[in-house]
Amino acid sequence: MSQSIPSLAPVKNEENVVADIKVDATGLYCPEPVMLLHKHFKTMAAGDILELNATDPSTTRDVPKFCAFLGHDLVACEQQGEQFTYLLRKGSE
C-alpha cells in the first residue's frame, strides 16, 4: 500500500521576506528535514525567518504540520521541479 504525498499548495512570498538562516536539506529524507528545523529553531529568536530547501516530497506534508503544531508561520512555499523551498517565521516562545 503506497501513501500519497499531498501536493504543495503554493504560498506566495508577498511580503518579500528575506531569510535570517538558510538550511539545505537537499537529498535528505524524512525525518531529517524536520530534525534540522528543530535544531535551527532552538537557536532562533521569535520572528526570525528560516529558509528550508529540500527534495523530499514528504516535506509538503511535514513542514506545514511542523508549523501548525509548534506555532510557527509558513510564510511562503514553492516547488520548482523536484526542489521545494519554504520560508518559515519562528513563533513566539
DOBAMI-102573 format. One record per residue (C-alpha): x, y negated, z negated; residue in three letters. Coordinates in Angstrom, 3 decimals. Each point is the difference from the previous one (the first is absolute). Layout:
<xx->X | yy->Y | zz->Z | code->ALA> .
...
This chain:
<xx->0.000 | yy->0.000 | zz->0.000 | code->MET> .
<xx->1.584 | yy->-3.288 | zz->1.045 | code->SER> .
<xx->-0.617 | yy->-3.218 | zz->-1.869 | code->GLN> .
<xx->-0.848 | yy->-3.015 | zz->2.113 | code->SER> .
<xx->1.883 | yy->-3.219 | zz->-0.638 | code->ILE> .
<xx->-2.110 | yy->-3.163 | zz->0.104 | code->PRO> .
<xx->0.806 | yy->-2.464 | zz->2.733 | code->SER> .
<xx->1.591 | yy->-3.242 | zz->-1.092 | code->LEU> .
<xx->-2.492 | yy->-2.852 | zz->0.007 | code->ALA> .
<xx->2.103 | yy->-3.036 | zz->0.868 | code->PRO> .
<xx->0.159 | yy->-2.783 | zz->-2.526 | code->VAL> .
<xx->1.364 | yy->-3.175 | zz->1.579 | code->LYS> .
<xx->2.665 | yy->-2.028 | zz->-1.774 | code->ASN> .
<xx->-2.044 | yy->-3.190 | zz->0.309 | code->GLU> .
<xx->1.883 | yy->-1.626 | zz->-2.856 | code->GLU> .
<xx->3.350 | yy->0.412 | zz->1.826 | code->ASN> .
<xx->1.397 | yy->1.595 | zz->-3.144 | code->VAL> .
<xx->3.736 | yy->0.688 | zz->-0.134 | code->VAL> .
<xx->1.306 | yy->2.994 | zz->-1.968 | code->ALA> .
<xx->2.176 | yy->-0.466 | zz->-3.083 | code->ASP> .
<xx->1.132 | yy->3.642 | zz->0.241 | code->ILE> .
<xx->0.170 | yy->2.308 | zz->3.029 | code->LYS> .
<xx->-0.139 | yy->3.769 | zz->-0.451 | code->VAL> .
<xx->0.808 | yy->2.421 | zz->2.805 | code->ASP> .
<xx->-1.759 | yy->3.335 | zz->-0.463 | code->ALA> .
<xx->0.478 | yy->0.987 | zz->3.650 | code->THR> .
<xx->0.386 | yy->3.768 | zz->0.285 | code->GLY> .
<xx->-1.192 | yy->0.655 | zz->-3.562 | code->LEU> .
<xx->-3.092 | yy->2.076 | zz->-0.711 | code->TYR> .
<xx->-2.600 | yy->0.047 | zz->-2.753 | code->CYS> .
<xx->0.524 | yy->-0.620 | zz->-2.872 | code->PRO> .
<xx->3.279 | yy->-1.860 | zz->0.611 | code->GLU> .
<xx->-1.405 | yy->-3.265 | zz->1.476 | code->PRO> .
<xx->-2.294 | yy->-0.476 | zz->-3.014 | code->VAL> .
<xx->2.818 | yy->0.921 | zz->-2.385 | code->MET> .
<xx->2.079 | yy->-2.776 | zz->1.588 | code->LEU> .
<xx->-2.894 | yy->-2.415 | zz->-0.499 | code->LEU> .
<xx->-0.167 | yy->0.887 | zz->-3.709 | code->HIS> .
<xx->3.760 | yy->-0.439 | zz->-0.363 | code->LYS> .
<xx->0.085 | yy->-3.434 | zz->1.631 | code->HIS> .
<xx->-3.214 | yy->-1.312 | zz->-1.576 | code->PHE> .
<xx->1.543 | yy->0.561 | zz->-3.462 | code->LYS> .
<xx->2.619 | yy->-2.665 | zz->0.788 | code->THR> .
<xx->-2.378 | yy->-2.508 | zz->1.620 | code->MET> .
<xx->-1.855 | yy->-2.929 | zz->-1.535 | code->ALA> .
<xx->-3.749 | yy->-0.442 | zz->0.418 | code->ALA> .
<xx->-0.717 | yy->-1.638 | zz->3.349 | code->GLY> .
<xx->3.189 | yy->1.259 | zz->1.673 | code->ASP> .
<xx->-0.403 | yy->1.513 | zz->3.469 | code->ILE> .
<xx->1.433 | yy->3.352 | zz->1.094 | code->LEU> .
<xx->0.213 | yy->1.142 | zz->3.620 | code->GLU> .
<xx->-0.086 | yy->3.768 | zz->0.501 | code->LEU> .
<xx->0.978 | yy->1.576 | zz->3.311 | code->ASN> .
<xx->-0.935 | yy->3.664 | zz->0.345 | code->ALA> .
<xx->-0.561 | yy->2.710 | zz->2.583 | code->THR> .
<xx->-2.033 | yy->2.440 | zz->-2.105 | code->ASP> .
<xx->-3.665 | yy->-0.185 | zz->1.115 | code->PRO> .
<xx->-1.137 | yy->0.889 | zz->-3.532 | code->SER> .
<xx->1.039 | yy->-3.515 | zz->-1.065 | code->THR> .
<xx->-3.196 | yy->-1.216 | zz->1.703 | code->THR> .
<xx->-1.836 | yy->1.729 | zz->-2.835 | code->ARG> .
<xx->2.555 | yy->-0.269 | zz->-2.807 | code->ASP> .
<xx->0.999 | yy->-3.680 | zz->0.169 | code->VAL> .
<xx->-3.560 | yy->-1.431 | zz->-0.202 | code->PRO> .
<xx->-0.800 | yy->2.410 | zz->-2.866 | code->LYS> .
<xx->3.247 | yy->-0.982 | zz->-1.771 | code->PHE> .
<xx->-1.079 | yy->-3.653 | zz->0.200 | code->CYS> .
<xx->-3.588 | yy->0.626 | zz->-1.094 | code->ALA> .
<xx->0.945 | yy->2.280 | zz->-2.895 | code->PHE> .
<xx->2.758 | yy->-2.234 | zz->-1.398 | code->LEU> .
<xx->-1.550 | yy->-3.413 | zz->0.675 | code->GLY> .
<xx->2.259 | yy->-1.192 | zz->2.810 | code->HIS> .
<xx->-1.110 | yy->-1.704 | zz->3.226 | code->ASP> .
<xx->0.458 | yy->1.404 | zz->3.491 | code->LEU> .
<xx->0.703 | yy->-3.283 | zz->1.793 | code->VAL> .
<xx->0.563 | yy->1.422 | zz->3.488 | code->ALA> .
<xx->0.554 | yy->3.259 | zz->1.829 | code->CYS> .
<xx->0.623 | yy->0.950 | zz->3.576 | code->GLU> .
<xx->1.038 | yy->2.932 | zz->2.129 | code->GLN> .
<xx->2.300 | yy->-0.186 | zz->2.993 | code->GLN> .
<xx->0.501 | yy->3.422 | zz->1.519 | code->GLY> .
<xx->1.060 | yy->2.300 | zz->-2.823 | code->GLU> .
<xx->1.138 | yy->-2.884 | zz->-2.238 | code->GLN> .
<xx->-2.251 | yy->-1.268 | zz->-2.810 | code->PHE> .
<xx->0.682 | yy->-3.352 | zz->-1.656 | code->THR> .
<xx->-1.673 | yy->-1.143 | zz->-3.221 | code->TYR> .
<xx->0.202 | yy->-3.236 | zz->-1.972 | code->LEU> .
<xx->-0.954 | yy->0.428 | zz->-3.650 | code->LEU> .
<xx->-0.338 | yy->-2.677 | zz->-2.692 | code->ARG> .
<xx->0.703 | yy->1.112 | zz->-3.548 | code->LYS> .
<xx->-2.951 | yy->-0.561 | zz->-2.287 | code->GLY> .
<xx->0.174 | yy->-1.482 | zz->-3.473 | code->SER> .
<xx->1.479 | yy->2.129 | zz->-2.730 | code->GLU> .
